[in-house]
Amino acid sequence: MLLARDLDVAILVSLAFAVAVWAVYGGLVPAVLLVLLSPVVPGSPESLFPGVDFRYFPLRNPGLVSIPAGSLAGRLGTATSRETPDEARHAGTEARALTGAGAA
C-alpha cells in the first residue's frame, strides 16, 4: 500500500467500488449457475430435486471456479476502467479525508 500513499483517496475509493462491482458479478453469476448445475440441486438423494438429473458440474461447491472468475473479472474491471479523475471535484474530499474536518 505504500505505492498508493500519494494518490487521491476519492479516486482510490471509486476504483475500489468499480473493481468490487466487476468482481461481485464476475463471481456471483458463475457461482449461481454452477450451484444449479451441481449435485446440490439435482440428481442425488439429498439434493433439492432428487427425482431429476441435470447435473453438469461435478463439484458440490462452485468456489473452485467462481472465485478465480470473480478475481479475473475484478482485474478486467480495473484494466478497462475509463474513469478520469476530476481534481477539482475531489479536492474537498481529499482535504476532509486528510484533516478529518466535518467528521463529527
C-alpha positions as CSV (number, residue, x, y, z in Angstrom):
1,M,0.0,0.0,0.0
2,L,3.0,2.3,0.1
3,L,2.7,2.8,-3.6
4,A,-0.8,4.4,-3.1
5,R,0.1,6.8,-0.3
6,D,0.4,9.8,-2.7
7,L,-2.8,9.1,-4.6
8,D,-6.1,10.8,-4.2
9,V,-8.3,8.9,-1.7
10,A,-11.5,9.6,-3.6
11,I,-10.1,8.2,-6.7
12,L,-9.0,5.1,-4.9
13,V,-12.4,4.6,-3.4
14,S,-14.2,5.0,-6.7
15,L,-11.7,2.5,-8.2
16,A,-12.4,0.0,-5.4
17,F,-16.1,0.2,-6.0
18,A,-15.7,-0.3,-9.7
19,V,-13.5,-3.3,-9.1
20,A,-15.8,-4.7,-6.5
21,V,-18.8,-4.5,-8.8
22,W,-17.0,-6.3,-11.6
23,A,-15.6,-8.9,-9.1
24,V,-19.0,-9.5,-7.4
25,Y,-20.9,-10.0,-10.6
26,G,-18.0,-12.0,-12.1
27,G,-18.1,-14.4,-9.2
28,L,-21.8,-14.4,-8.4
29,V,-23.1,-15.4,-11.9
30,P,-20.8,-18.4,-12.3
31,A,-21.4,-19.4,-8.6
32,V,-25.2,-19.4,-9.0
33,L,-25.1,-21.2,-12.4
34,L,-22.7,-23.8,-11.1
35,V,-24.7,-24.5,-8.0
36,L,-27.8,-25.0,-10.1
37,L,-25.9,-27.5,-12.3
38,S,-24.1,-29.2,-9.5
39,P,-25.2,-32.3,-7.4
40,V,-26.6,-30.0,-4.7
41,V,-29.7,-29.2,-6.7
42,P,-30.5,-32.2,-8.9
43,G,-29.7,-35.8,-9.1
44,S,-28.7,-37.1,-5.6
45,P,-30.9,-38.4,-2.8
46,E,-30.1,-35.4,-0.6
47,S,-30.5,-32.8,-3.3
48,L,-33.4,-30.3,-3.7
49,F,-34.8,-32.2,-6.7
50,P,-33.8,-35.9,-6.2
51,G,-36.0,-37.2,-9.0
52,V,-34.4,-35.3,-11.8
53,D,-30.8,-35.4,-13.0
54,F,-29.4,-32.4,-14.9
55,R,-26.1,-32.0,-13.2
56,Y,-23.3,-31.0,-15.5
57,F,-20.9,-29.6,-12.9
58,P,-19.4,-32.4,-10.7
59,L,-18.4,-30.4,-7.6
60,R,-20.8,-29.6,-4.8
61,N,-19.0,-26.2,-4.1
62,P,-18.5,-23.9,-7.1
63,G,-15.8,-21.9,-5.4
64,L,-13.0,-23.6,-7.4
65,V,-14.4,-21.9,-10.5
66,S,-16.3,-18.8,-9.2
67,I,-13.6,-17.4,-7.0
68,P,-11.0,-17.2,-9.8
69,A,-13.7,-16.0,-12.2
70,G,-14.5,-13.1,-9.8
71,S,-10.9,-12.2,-9.4
72,L,-10.4,-12.2,-13.2
73,A,-13.5,-10.0,-13.6
74,G,-12.2,-7.6,-11.0
75,R,-8.9,-7.4,-12.8
76,L,-10.7,-6.8,-16.1
77,G,-12.8,-4.1,-14.5
78,T,-9.6,-2.4,-13.3
79,A,-7.9,-2.7,-16.7
80,T,-10.9,-1.4,-18.7
81,S,-12.0,1.4,-16.4
82,R,-12.0,4.7,-18.3
83,E,-12.9,6.9,-15.4
84,T,-10.7,10.0,-15.4
85,P,-10.0,11.8,-12.1
86,D,-11.6,15.3,-11.7
87,E,-9.1,17.0,-9.4
88,A,-11.4,20.0,-8.6
89,R,-14.3,17.8,-7.6
90,H,-12.2,15.6,-5.3
91,A,-10.1,18.3,-3.7
92,G,-12.6,18.8,-0.9
93,T,-13.0,15.1,-0.3
94,E,-9.2,14.8,0.0
95,A,-9.0,17.7,2.4
96,R,-11.7,16.2,4.6
97,A,-10.0,12.7,4.5
98,L,-6.6,14.1,5.5
99,T,-7.8,16.5,8.2
100,G,-11.0,14.9,9.5
101,A,-12.9,18.1,9.0
102,G,-16.7,17.6,9.2
103,A,-16.4,14.1,10.7
104,A,-18.4,14.8,13.8
